[in-house]
Amino acid sequence: MSIDFEERARLEARLLSRASARRPARIPALERTGGVQRFPASPSQEGMYAEVLAEPELASIILGGIRLRGHLDVAALERALTALVARHETLRTVFEAGQAGLSQVVLPPGPGRIPVQDVELADFPALTWAEVDTPVDLERGPLFRLRLLRLAEDDHIAMLLIHHIIGDARALEVFVRDLVIGYLAARSGGEAGLPPLPVQYADFATWYRRHLAGPRGDQLLGYWTERLAGAEPARIPTDLTPTEHSISGHTAYFPIPPELLAKVTETARTHRVTLFMLGCAAFMVQLARYSGQRDISVRAPISYRDRLEVEDLIADFSNDIVFRQDLSADPTFTQLLAQVREAATSDFAHHDLPPHLLADELGDPGLLARLFHVQFTTESEPDVDLPTGDLAVELMPPPWQYAFRPLAVRIRTRGRQAVLVMTYRTALFSPERIADLAADYLDLLAELIAGQDLPVFDGRRRGRVS
């Protein structure tokens, strides 16, 4: 049986392209005059910049690690990085706040430098934490850091950090792909041969501001204020009482049994829903059973690279929406999946409103942040099947020691395997509690699939969650 874990991404792309069909065919490119360039920041960047100023400890970053075994030509890698920074304006962007608002300042290209440090493999977690704890200066830059940890002459870990204001998960993939292509070209003395980028992020940002300033912005505000009227934050089943505010966290991984994964995939295909829709529906049922709530809201990150011009940019094209479901009618799982599919279709079609523009419209300061306290998403591990010459490449995700929200649940897929990933604040949850939540969730998935025509709160069900 074929398992398609990219169905959610394809569905989102189809939904987003419907709105795109009415937009201009191309994003116009702004004039460049050489030297330092100043452009208006995007609305999304304005929101993130304000968040960093208000809560610098929550500064969001994208972190990746790749292990490289074999002969590594560091000089060639630095030449590849130099070409990469010249190609992508975001990698030489800083921010400047002024009376006219926030500007993204694009600096001229310069040489790429990659520090190399001799380490032991056991040092990797501590070095990662130190890297994350080193602030990124949004006004001075750089907004990314690439360093090599040398385990041996023929064994390195490349650790990459990108501030979320200029990157998302896809940006990490583009960075690695373009760097590897440039590295192979630098070693052979040739050119990378990458096609010219049709636009840079500053071009998109200017277009996006005009997009939101028109009727679309009013439409989006109207949609989300109505959609979230009366919404309440999900109550989460913590088992610890914190003595002080802390974002210290841990990430736990729980394999999803292959037989359950096969049933989930088949059920999703039967009901014409994505893995995200089915997984989130079950997660909402779990939250409802624990808390007694029937109106459940969770944060759902969404990617909106829905235009060809931006597909290969290193930039942030992610957004957050509140995914809300009313379970008060005690639907069957079949009915709930249809309900979720309809809601997702509508919500994804209204994805393009930065959250900070909505927050002030809800009439309750801090409500949107509280609605974002619980997150659910699905993701696939990035593809590293790239031509790397005589280097063997292996993904090596750096360990993470923070939780930017109390609880974030992900189903992560790789080929025909999947794992349940739970990132949580250690001041709120014990490891035992998280293990129980994971076991309950996997049991609930099996239970709901086995009894798709039973109401989700029916007493005849035999799940662990009550």
N, C-alpha and C positions, 0 to 999 in steps of 0.2 A: 504493500500500500504506500502510495506517495504521500509525504507529509509536506505541506506548504506553509512554512512559518513566516513568509513574507506577505501573506494575504492582507494583514492589517495595513501594511504600508501601501499596498496597491489600492486598497479601498480608499484610504485617506487621499491618495493621489487622485483617484477618480473623482471623489467628492470635491476636492479643492479645485480641480481643473474645470468643474462646472462653472464656478465663479470666475475662474481665470478667463474663460472663453469670452466674457464680456469686457475684458480689460484690454488696454493697448497691446499690440502684438509684441512690442519690445519695450524694455526699460531704457530710456534715453541715457546716453553717457554724458557726464558733465565734462566741461572743458578743463584740461590740465595745462598749467603753464610752467611746470618745472619747479624744483626746489621744494620748500615746505608748502603743503596744501592744507587749507582749512575748509571743512564741509560741516553742515549741520549734522549733529548726532541723530540717530533714528529714535523714534519714540521708545522703542524697547531699550535702547542704550540709556536713554534718560532715566527710565524707571530703575534699571539696574544700578546706575551710578548713584542715584538717590539712596537705594538700599545699602550700598557699600558705605556711604557716608553715615547712615543712621546706625547700621550694625556691622562694623567692619569684620567682626568675628564670623559672620555668616557669608563672607565673600565667596561666591560660588566659582569653582574651578573645574576644569576637565583634566583628568589625570590618566596617563597611559604608560605602559611599560612593555618593551619588546626585548627579548633575549636574542643576541646575535652570536652564533658560534661559527668560528672560522676566522680567516684573516680579514681584519677590518682596516681599511685605509682611512684614517681619521682626516687626513688632509683633503681627500676626495669628498668625504662626507661634509666637511666645512664648505667646500666649493659648492656642493649641492644645496646646502643651507643658504648660502649667499644668493644663489639663483632663486630659491624658494621665497626668500624674503623680498626679493625684487619683484617676483610674480604676484604676490598677494599683499595688497596695501594694508590689510588689517594687521599683519605681522610687524609693521612699523608705524602703527597708529598709537597715539596717546590722546588724552582728553583734556580739554581746557574749558573751564566754566567762566562765563562772562555775562555782561548785562544782556546780551542778545540771546543768551541760552547756552546750552552745552554744545561744544564743537568737537568733532573728531579731527585731530591734527595728524596728517600723514607726512612722515619724515622721509627724506631721500633714502634710497637704498644704500646699504653699507655692507661691510664684510661680516660673514657669519662666523661666530666663534663658539666652539663646543668644549666646555671644560671636561677634563678626564680625571677621574679619581680612582685610585686603587683601593679596593674594598674586599671584604669577605661577603659571601652570600648571606650569612647571618646578619649582616649590617643593613640589608635592604629595607626591612620595615622601619628602622629608626631613621635612616636617610630619607625615606619617603615622608615620614612625619615631619622631619626638619624642613623638607622642601615645601610641604603644604603650609607649615607655620611661618614661612618667610613671606611677608606681605608682597603683593604685586602693587606697585605704585602706578595708579591709573593716569597720573599726570606726567610722569617721567618715563615710564616703561622700563624695559620691554614688557609686553603683556603676555609673553610666552617664555618658557625656559626649556631648553634641551640640554641634557648633560649625559655623559657616559660614565657608567660605573664599570671599571675594569676588574673582572674577577681573575682573568689570566690573559696572556698575550692573544689568545684566540677565543676569548669568551667575555662578552660585554653585555651590559644591560643599558639600553637607551631609555631614559626616563623623560617623559614629555609632560609639561604642565602648560595649559592654556586657560587664561581667564575667560569665564563664561561670557563676558561682554563682547568678546571677539570670536567665540567658537562654541560649537555644540558637538555632539557625538560624531556626526557626519564630518565635521571639520577635522576631527582627529584622524579619521580615515583618509581624508584628502591630504592632510599634512604628511602622513606616513607614505602614502602612495607616491605623491610628487617627489618626496625626498628620496625614496628608493630609486625612482626613475632617474632623478638627477644624479644620484650617486653612481649608478651604472654608467651613465654618460660621462661623468667626470673621470671615472677610472679608465674609460676607453679613449678619452680625449675628444669625444664628440659632443653633440648637442642633445638635450633631453627630448626635443621634438614634441613637446606638449603643445596643443593648439592654443592660440591666444584666448585669453578670457574676454568674453564679449562685454562684461561690465565688472566693476569693482563694487564693494559693499557700499561705498559712499553714494554711488549712483542709485542703488536700491533704496538707501535710506531717504534720499530726497524724494524719490517716487512714492515711497511708503508714507511719508508725511503728507503729501498731497492726497494720497488715497484715503487716509483717515480724516483729513480736513473736509472732505466732501460728504455727500449723502451717505456713503458707506459707514462713516464713523457714527453718525446718528443712528443708523440702522442697527449697528452692533451694540451700541449702548442700550437701545430700546430692547433688543433681544435678551441681553444678559441680565438687565435689571428685572425684567419680567420672569426670566428663567429662574433666578435666584431669590425671588420674593419669598420671604418666610423661611428660607433655608437655615438650618442649624448645623454647627460642626458635628461630625461624627464623634460619638463617645468611644474611646478606645480602651481596651481591657488591660490596663496597666496593673502591675502587682507591687510596685514600689512607690514610695512617697518621697519625692526629692526634697532635700533641705535647702537647695539653692538652684538657680537656673544654670543649666549646663548643656552644651551641645556635644559633649563627649558621646561617642557612639561605637557601635560594632556592627559588622555585617556577617550574617550567618547564611550558610548555603545548605539546601536540602534537596537531594536528587528527586526528581519526579519519576516514579516507576515507569518503565517503557509501556507496560500494558495499560496503565492509566493514561499516559500520553496518547496512545493510539485511540483510546475511547474519547478523549477530549477532542482530538483532531477530527475524528469521524462525526462526533456530535456537532462540532462547529460547522463542518461542511454540510451536514444535513439541514441545519437551520439557517445556513447562509449568513453566518456571523464570523467574525475574526477571533483569533485567540484572545486578543485584548477584550473583546465584548463578552465572551464566555467567561474568561477568568475574572473579569471585574464584576460580572453579575454574581458569581459565586462568592467573591470577597464581600460584596455588599450584603448578601444573605448572612454571611458569617458575622459581620459587624452588627446587623440587626438582631440576630439571635443572642449575641452577647449582651447587647445594651438595652434591648426592648424598643429601640427606635424603629420607625418604619419609613422615615424620610431620611435617606442616606446620601451624603455628599462626600466625594473624594477628589483629590487633585489628580489630573491626568495630563502629563506632558504630551505635547503634540509637535511634530515637525512639519514645517510648511514650505519646504523647498518644492513648490508647485509650479515653478517656471524654469524653463531650460537654461536661462541666462545665469541662474544662481546655483545650479546643481554642483558645480565644481569649485565654489568659493570656500575659502577658509573664513567662516563667519558664523554668527549665531542666527539660525533660522528656526528656533524653537519657541514655543509659547506654552502657557499653562491655562487649562480650562478647568472649571468645576463640573464634574460629571455627577449628575443628581438623579436619583430614582426614588419613586414612591412605591413602597412595597405594602402599603396598608390594605390592599385588596387581597393579600395572600395569593399571588398568582402561582400557577404551576411553573415549573422551570421552562417549559416550552413557551408559555405566555410571557415569562420574564425575558427570555432571549429575544422575542419579537419586540417587546417594549424597549429593551436596551438598543437593539438595532435601529429602531426608529429615532430614539433620542440621540444616538451617536451620529446618525446621518445628519440630523439638524445641527448638533453642536459642532461637528467638524466643519460644516459649511459656514460657521460663524467663529472660526478659530482666530481671526486676525485682529483681535483687540488686545493690546498689552494690558496685563492685569492692573497696573497702577492707574490706568485711565478709568477703569471700572470701580476701583476701591472707593473713591470719593462719592460715587453715585449710589451706593447701597444704603446710605443713611445710618450706618452703624460702623463707626471707626474700628478698624481691626477685624471686621467680620471676614473679609476675604482671606486674610492671613490665617484666621482660625479654620476656615473651610479647607485650606491647603494643608492642614496639619497631618492628614493621612493621605498617602499617595498609592496609586496602583498603576502599573504599566507593564508592557511586554517589550522585549528587545531581543535582537539576535547579536551574537558576538561578531565583531568586525572581521572581514575577510582579510587575511594576511597572506593569501596565496599569490604572492608577487614574485616575479623573476628577480632573484637576489644574487646571481652569480654563484660563487662558492660559499656563500653565507647560508647557514641554517637559521630560520626565523621562527621564533616561538612567542606567542602572546604571554606576557607576564604581568597581569594586572597588579598594580601596587596595592598594598593593604591600606585600608581606610580607617581612620580613627574618629570620624565625626558623623553626626546625624543632623542634617539641617532641618529636619522635621521629626516629630516623635516616632513615626512609623512609616516606612516606605516598603512596599511589597512589589516585587518584579518576578515575572516568569521570563527567564533568559534561555534562549534556545541556541543550539549549535548543531547543525546537521540534524540528525534524528534523535538528539538528546536534549533534555531540558532540565533546568534546575530552578527551584523556588528560592529567591534571594530576599532576605529580610534585613533591612538596615534600621536600627532602632537606637533610641537614646538609652544609655545604660543607667541613667538616673531614674528611668521610668519602668524599665523591663529587666527582669532577671533572664539569664540565658535559658533557664528551665521554662520560663513563661513563653519565650519566643519559640522554643522547641515544641511546646504544646500547641501554640497557635499554628505553627507550620503543619504539625500532624493533623490538627483539626481541619485545616483548610484542605489538605489532600484527601482526608476522609470525606469531607463535604462535597468535593468535586465528584468523587466516586458515587456518593449517595444521590446527588442531584441527577447525575447522568443515568443511574440505574432506575430512578423513579421520575422520569421527565414529566409525567402527567399527574403527579401528586402536587398539591400546594406546597410551597417551599417551607412553610411553617407547620405542616401537617404532623400530627402526633404519631402517625404510623411510621414515620421515618426513623432510622436507627443510627443516625450519625452521632459522633462524639459531642458535637456542639449542641447545647440545649438552651 
